Amino acid sequence: MLFISDEFFVFLLLAVAASVLAPNGNVRRYAVLAFCVWFYASWSLPFMGLLAANIVADYFLALGIQASASAARRRVFVTASVTMNLGMLAVFKYAGFFASTSNDVLHLLGTSLTLPVPHLILPLGISFYVFQAISYTVDIYRGLLTPTRDLARLATFIMFFPHLVSGPIVRAAEILPQLDRLERPPVIEDVMAGTKDFVLGFARKVFFADNFALLADATFGAPERYGSVDLLVGLLAYAFQIYFDFSGYSQMAVGLARLFGIHFPDNFDAPYISRSLQEFWRRWHISLSRFLRDYLYIPLGGSRAGAARTLFALSATMLIGGFWHGANWTFVVWGAIHGFGQALAWAYRQFLRGPSHARFWDSPVGNAAGWTLTLSTVLVAWVFFRAPDLPSSLAYLGRMLGAAPGTAHLDLGGLQTGLFAAAVGFHLIAYFRPQLAIPWPRSALGQGLAVGAGYFICVAAKAADAPFIYFNF
């Protein structure tokens, strides 16, 4: 049941109607939980049972952490929770990858032994709800949170359908206190704000991301057919595609939660204007960045345990963050590029950057140089994120950077391309006018009309038969 499917819109209308028409707070709260169960069960009933068992286990482990006076017993309970959650993620998401990699190593060693490669169906949203469950028990272990004694309340936090598919990764300390709002009918301010965010996120996904995907899919699907310029255009298209896709889904989730009175944190903040990789990760997938920082980077030593430990923590955090995205060596390389880049930048700031260097990087020329270097690194890393395997990634980069000729060219059209670019421009300027210091209407109506104009331009481009524009709804 995708957020952009007809079934989901029917489901959402029923969920909101049940919340509005429920006779009292308890019925309303359990009605929301019932719709969360329905949403997940519509994907897979067996996995619904697995998720329920996982929630019950975390519920009792959290109570055990709170009740234990001994630090050793508390460690046992939190270790059990983390091991259970990561173990489930490892089995369903990475078992096939580890088996295939082991077979490759055995083959290189000249043995005839072959391990069976499991082909397991990946449970919906497992990467997100595992991280949220870990944050719940770890925060209780750290004394930052008191466990809830209401199992339904914990289940609602873990299974709340707006964030279940694509995030953001919300923490129990942020959401559990807000669940009291589910006992009250939605207020008009939340409904209006939630509808706006959902519609804008929906538009990002179906107007922009899916259309940029057509260009990216063409070049990444057959890089040997295209020349350097076309491959660069395809890479830029993918950079916009993944941004509009991830940020669109996140904004839809923010809007959906707001319909029920729950406030999710923003997940993207103009990442492509960043002047360093560190800034990029403060703006890109913000909830994931916070999770990796608080639950991985700092426990690994952070920046308080010496230079060597800091460099290791930076590199390892991004390496694991890359692997979290998918069971493929391409994601590992993507994470390694970001980890090595951040480690290199940290070492430069600590040991080489003097006053004259600082003045340069704070100057307009330095800002432009930082932005160019950061964006170039991000784009190169996106090649590994998008390509199906390492040889394909290297082949794409080789042709793009080697001024290779091509036998085919992307059909971008003429006026239609300009219209689509204008639509994207309207959208980006309307969203990021504070960061870009661009004058723009301040009223909500003026901003809405400006953003809406961008979408109408996009519709005009489709009506003009733009060769690469379509609407997936």
N, C-alpha and C positions, 0 to 999 in steps of 0.2 A: 504494500500500500504506500506508494510514493506520495510525497507532498504535492506533486503536480498532477496526480491522477484524479479521475472522476470519483472513484470510490472514496478517496480521502476527503474530498469536499463534502460528500454526503456524511461521512463519519464525523467530520468536524462540526457540521451543522447539528447533528444529533447530540454530540458532546456538549456544545455550548447550550443547546436547548435544555438538556438535562440539568446543567448547572444553574440555569436561570429558573427553571420550573420546579426544582427540588423543594419540598415543603420545609425542610430545616437544614441546619448546617451539617449534621451527621450524614444525612442522606446525600447531600451534595458532595461531601468529601469522598464517600464510598462510591458514588456514581463516577467521579473523576477517575478513581482507581480502577473501576470496572472497565472504563474506556481505555485506560492504559493497558490492561490485560488483553482486551479485545485487539488493540492495535498490534501488540506483539504476537499474540496467538494467531492473528491472520497471516503472519509469515510462516510460523511453524509451531504447531502445538507441542511436539516433543521438547523443543528448545524452551518453550514456556515453562515446562516442568523443571528443566535444568536451571533456568534463571530463578525460579521460585525457591528451589533448594539452596541456591547460592545466597539469596537474600536471607533466608531463615538462618543459615550457618553464620553469616556476618552479624546478624542480629544478636545471636547468643555469644559469639566471640567478643563483640563489643561490650556486652554486659559483663563478660568475664574479665575484660581488661579493667573496667571501671571498679569491679568488686574486689580485685586482687590487691592486697596490701604489699605483696612481694614484687620487687622490680623484675625478678627472674620469671615469675608467673605471668606478669604483664607482657614480657618479651615473648613468652611461649604463645600466648593468645594472638598477639599482633603478627608474629611470624606465621602462625597457622593461617591467618586471614590472607596475608600477602601471598603466601605460597599457594593457597587454594585458588586465589584469583589469577595469579600469573600462570599457575599450572594449567588452568582451564584455557587461558589465552594461548599458551604454548601448544597445547594439544590440538586445538581447532585451527589455529592460524599458522603455526610454524612446523607442525609434525611432518608434513609433506616436504617442506623445504629442508629440514634437517636430514631427513632420510635421503633425499636426492643428493644433497651435498656430501653426505657420508659415502654414498655409492660412487660419486665422482672421485673422492679421495681413495677409496678402495681400488678403483679402476687404475688410478695413477700408480698405486703401489703394486700393481700386477696381480692382485688376488681375484679369484673368481666369485668371492662372496658378494651377494647382492641382498640388500635389505628391502623388505616390502615398503612401497611408497603409499601411504594412506591418502585417499582423496576424500576428505571430510568437507561437508557443507559448513560454511562459516556462519555461525549464529548472527542474527541481526544486531548491529550496534555493540558487539562484544568488546571492541577496543575502547569504547566510551564508558560503558557501565562498569567494566573492570577497573578503570582508573578512578571512577567515582566511588566505587566500593572501597578501594584501597585508601583513598583520601579520607573516607569516613572513619575507618578503624585506626589509621595512623594518627589522625588529628585527636582522636580520643586517647590514644596512647601518649601523645605529647601533652595532654592536658588542655588542649585548645577547644574541646567540645565535650559535652555531656551526652551519652548515648540516649536515644529515645527508647522508651518502653512500649511504644505503640508500633507493633509490627507493620500495620497498614500504612503508617506514616513513613517508615523506612522504605517500604515497597513503592510507595508513590514517588518518593525522591529518586530511587534507582530507575523506576520504569516510566517516569513522566515522559510521555511520548514526544513532546516537541524536541527534546535534545537527544532522543534515543538513537537516531539514525546517523547524524553528522555533527553532533555537538551543539553548542559549546560544552566543554567539560566543566560542569558546575560543581561546586563543593557543598558538602552538607551544611557547613556553617553559614553559607549564603542562602541556601534554599529551605532547609528544615524550618527555620523560624517563619518563613513566608507561607508555609503550608496552612497556617491558620486562616489565610485569606480565602482558601477554597471553601470555607464554611459560610462565606458570604456570597451573594450573587455578584456577578461582574458589574463594575461601575462604568458609566458611559465613557469616562476619560480613558480607562484601560481598553475598552472595546475599540474606541477610535484610534488610539495609539497603536494597539496591536494589529488592527486591520491595515493601517498604513504601513507598518513594518513588514507584515506578511505580503502585501501586494507588491511593495518595492523589491523585496527579496525574490518573490516569484518572477517579477519582470527581469531582474538581473539574471536569473537562471534561464528562462525560456527565450528572452529577447537577445541577450548578449552571450552568455556562456555557451549555449547550444549552437549559436551561429559561428562564434570563433572556433568552436570545435571542428566545424567542417573544414576550415583551412588547416588547422593543426593535424587533423586526421589524414588529410591528403598528403602532407609532406612527411609525417612520421610513418605513414603506412608504406610509402615507397620513396625513401630519400634518394635512391639511386637515379630516379627519373628527373630530379629537380636540381637547378643550379644553386649557387651560394645565396643569391638574393632571395629566391623563393624560399629556401630553407630558413633564412633569417626571418622572413615574413611569417612563415609557419611557426617558428619558435616564439615570436612576439605574440602571435595569435594564441598560442598555448598559454603564455604568461597571463594574458587577459582572460582566457577561458577558465583557468584554474582559480584565478582571483574571483571572478564573477560567480563561479560555481560554488566555491567554498563560502565566500562572504554572502552569497545569495541564500544558500541553505541556512547559514547561521542567522541571517536577518529574519528569515521565515520562522525559525525556531524562537527567536526573541519575540516576534509578533504573536505566535501561537501561545507562548507562555503568558504574554501580557493579557490575552483574552480571558485568562482565568485569574488574573490579578498577580501573577508571579513575574518578577523582574529578573531577567537574565542579564549578565554583563555583556557589553559589546565585545565582539571577537576579532574585528579587523579595523584598522585605522590608517588608511592610505599607506600601505607598506612600500609601494614603489617610489615614494619620495624619500626613502631612507638614505642617509649618507654613510652608514656603516652597517655591517651585518648585525651588530648588537642592537642597533635601532630597528633594523628590519624585524628582528624577533620580538621587539616590544610592540610592533604594529601588526605582525602577521600571526594569525591563529593565537590570539593573546591568551586564551584559556589554556591551551596546550603549553605555551611558553611558561606560564606561571606554574603549571603542574611540574614540568621538567625541572624548573628552577628549585621549587620547594621540596620535591620528593625524590630528586635524583642529584642535581648539581650540588646543592648544599650538603646532603648526607655524604657525598663523595669527597667533601673537603671544601668546596666552594673557593672563595678567594682569601680565606683566613688561615690556610695551612701551608703557605710557602708557594713559590713560583711553580715548582715542578708539579705539585698537587693540583694547583689551579689549572695548569695547562692540560693535565690529565682529565680533570673533572669536566672542563669545557669540551674536549674532544670526545670523551666517552658519552657525555650527555647527548650531544648532537648525533653521535653514531647510533645510540639506542633509540633516539627520537626518529631517526630515519628508518630504522628497522621496524619501529612501531607502525609505520605507514603501510608496510606490506612485506610479504615473505619473498624478497627478491634481492639479489646483490645490487641491483640498480638503486634501490632505496638506501642501502648501506653506503654506497658511494656518494649519493646525494647528501646524506647526513655527515659523511666524512668531509666533504667539501665545506659545508657550513661550520663544522667543528674545527677543522684546521684553519679556516679563515678567521674565526673568532679567536682562536688561540694565538694566531700570528698577530692579530690586531692588539690583543691584550699585552703580548710581549713587547710590541713596539711602544705602546703607551707607557709601559712600566720602565723600560730600560733604554729606549732610544729617543723618545720624543722629548725634545728640549723646548725652551721658550720660543725659539724661532719657528720650530715645527708647529707649535700650538697656534701661533699667530697665522701661519699659512693656512692650516686647516679650518680656521675660523673666518678666513677671508672669503669673498665671493668665488675666487678662483679655486680655493681649497674646497669649498662646499660643492662646486661643480665637479671637481676631481673625485671627491668622496662619493658623490652620487653615481658618477659614471663607473667607478670601480666596483661599487656595491651592486649596481644593477647588472653589470657584466657578469659578476660572480653568480648572482642569483639566476641569470638566464642560462649560463653554462650548466649550473646544477639542475635546472628544470629539464634539460635534455635527458639526464639520467633518470629523473623522476617519471618522465613520460614514455621513454623508449621501452620496448618489451624486454630487452636483455642488454648486457654490457657490449657485445660486438655491435649491435645496432646503434647504441649510444655513441660509441667511438666513430662509427662510420658516418653518422649524422654530423658530428662535430668536425670530422675531417673534411667532408665535402663543403660544409658551411664556411669553415675558416680557410680552406684551400683554394678559394676562387674557382670552384669546379663549375663547368658548364652543365646545362641540363637539356634533356630532350622534351620536357614538358614545362608548362608555365601555369601558375595559379590564375584562374579566371576570376578576376576581381571586379569586372565591369567598369563602368565609368561614373556617371552621375549617381548610380545606386550606391557605390562604395562611399562616395562623399556624403550621401544622406545617412548611411549607417554610421560613419565616423562622426558626423554631427550629433547623432543620437547618443553615442557613447560619450562624446565631449560634453554635451549638456548634462548628462548624468554625473560624470566625474566632477565637473566644476561645481555643480549644485551640492554635491556631497562634501567636497574637500576645500570649499572656499576659505574656511578658517586657516588651514595649513598653507594654502597657496596665496593667501592675502588678496583674493580676487573679490571686487565688489559684487554683491549679489542681493536679491531681495531678502529682507530680514523677516518678514512676516511668514507665518506658516502657509498662508494662501499663496503668496508669491513664490515661495520655494516649491510648493506642490505644483503650481502651474509651470514653473521652469523645468522641473523633472518630468512632468507629464508631456511637455513639448518634445523632450527627447524621445519619449516612447512613440509619440505620434509621428515623428520624423522616421523612426524605425519602421513603423507600419507603412509609411509612404514609400520607403525603400523596398519593402516587400511587394507593394502594389506595382512598383515599377519593374518588377521581375529581376531583382538583384540575383545574380547566379548563385550566391552562397548564403542567402538569407532564407530561413524557414522558421515556422513557429511550431513548437512541439506540444501543442495542446489543442 
